[in-house]
Amino acid sequence: MSRAPYNYIIPFGTADPERVKLIGSQRESEGGALSANLFKLNTAATPTLRLHHGPYDFRASPNPGTLSDACTRLTVLQNYSQALCDLWRKTQHVFVESYFDFIRHSLDREQVNLTEDLAPYNGLYNYKDWSFSALRPLPRAHLETETKTFIAMDFIFWTGKTLIAIDIIDFQTPTRARLTELETLIKNDVVVISVESTKLTRDRDTYLKLILPKPFHQFWDDEVLPQSPFKPKISKILSPRHLAF
């Protein structure tokens, strides 16, 4: 895979990764912000990519400052992610719906414990604010190979240690060329998860709960406090879970 020495520049939300990468490079060379549709990854240093990490381009969304609760804000991020999917790939949209339901249900199952952990903050946080600590999906992501070609994946996640690529298997049998692409990713330490579209459509987040690996579960455990892409970070405050209260 293309590394410099450990960096990946991953275009996503596009069918034209070369163009997105070129525009991003031009912006960066001119001193501008990195494109919202490029994820620049240093595998030795980049922390886990979570929903509260940007950049997001909210120009087409309602003013985020008017969104007062975690449920509404999470729905905005769900819609944002769906807008980056292929319009004609229904299963990509189903994956996004199922994944965000997986986030909601994961928190609901732990509501009592999470609420108790946040109680010392006197209502500043709701347990649902942990939603934004979930791993952020990058729809229609492209990984560049050593030959400067791109391998398209339905979704990419970065766990802080591992690139996880989601490959949604529809009804057609994968071609030999596609199998070779997946083998290339695996040889370069990318974890490829095959998602069967029939099971995904039928079982939704229940299916994802079964097939997604450990980093997707209890995603709040490694975070000090809830954060959000919609408001300033509250830093240097220790969670009561990290103190001897």
C-alpha positions, 0 to 999 in steps of 0.5 A, spaced: 500 500 500 502 507 499 505 509 505 509 515 506 512 512 510 506 510 514 501 515 511 495 513 507 491 519 504 484 516 503 478 519 499 471 517 501 464 519 499 466 519 492 466 515 485 473 519 483 478 518 488 483 521 484 480 528 483 478 528 491 486 527 492 488 532 487 483 537 490 485 536 497 493 536 495 492 543 492 488 546 498 493 543 503 499 546 498 495 553 499 495 553 506 487 551 506 484 546 510 484 539 508 478 536 504 472 534 508 472 528 504 479 526 505 482 522 511 489 523 512 492 517 516 499 516 520 498 508 522 503 510 527 500 516 530 493 517 528 488 516 534 482 512 533 477 515 528 470 517 532 464 520 530 466 526 534 472 527 529 471 532 523 472 535 518 465 535 517 462 539 511 455 541 514 453 547 509 447 543 507 445 541 514 441 545 519 445 549 523 448 544 528 448 549 533 440 549 534 441 541 535 440 541 542 440 533 544 444 527 542 439 524 539 438 529 533 445 530 532 446 523 531 441 523 526 444 529 523 451 525 522 447 518 520 444 523 514 451 526 513 454 519 512 448 516 508 449 522 503 456 520 502 454 513 500 452 511 492 445 513 491 444 506 487 447 502 492 441 500 497 445 496 501 450 501 503 444 505 506 442 499 510 449 499 513 449 506 515 442 505 518 444 499 521 450 501 524 447 507 527 442 503 530 447 499 533 450 505 536 443 507 539 442 500 542 449 499 545 448 505 549 441 503 551 443 496 554 448 500 558 444 506 560 444 505 568 451 504 568 453 510 564 448 514 567 451 513 574 458 514 571 456 521 569 452 523 575 457 527 578 457 532 573 450 534 575 446 533 568 452 536 564 452 530 560 446 524 558 449 517 557 447 518 549 452 523 549 457 517 548 454 516 541 459 520 538 465 516 541 463 510 536 467 509 530 466 513 524 464 510 518 467 513 511 463 511 506 465 509 499 472 509 501 478 508 497 485 505 499 491 507 494 496 501 492 503 501 490 501 501 483 497 508 484 491 505 483 485 505 488 481 499 491 474 501 493 471 499 499 463 500 501 466 503 508 473 504 512 474 504 519 480 506 523 480 503 530 487 507 532 491 500 530 487 497 525 484 499 518 477 495 517 474 495 511 467 493 510 465 489 503 458 488 502 457 482 498 450 482 494 447 477 490 453 476 484 459 472 485 465 476 486 470 477 480 477 474 480 479 481 480 475 483 486 478 477 490 485 479 488 484 486 490 481 484 497 487 479 497 492 485 496 488 489 502 489 483 507 497 482 505 497 489 507 494 488 514 487 491 512 482 487 516 476 485 511 469 484 513 465 481 509 457 483 510 452 479 507 447 483 504 441 478 505 443 478 512 444 485 513 437 487 510 434 482 514 437 482 521 440 490 521 444 492 527 443 485 530 447 482 525 452 487 525 453 486 533 455 479 531 460 480 526 463 487 528 470 486 532 471 488 539 473 495 537 466 497 535 463 495 542 463 499 548 466 504 544 466 509 550 471 505 554 477 509 552 474 516 552 475 520 558 468 524 557 463 525 551 465 529 546 461 532 540 463 535 533 457 540 534 460 543 540 467 545 543 471 540 547 471 540 554 478 538 556 483 536 562 477 534 566 477 527 569 472 522 568 469 519 575 470 512 572 478 514 572 478 517 579 478 513 586 471 516 588 
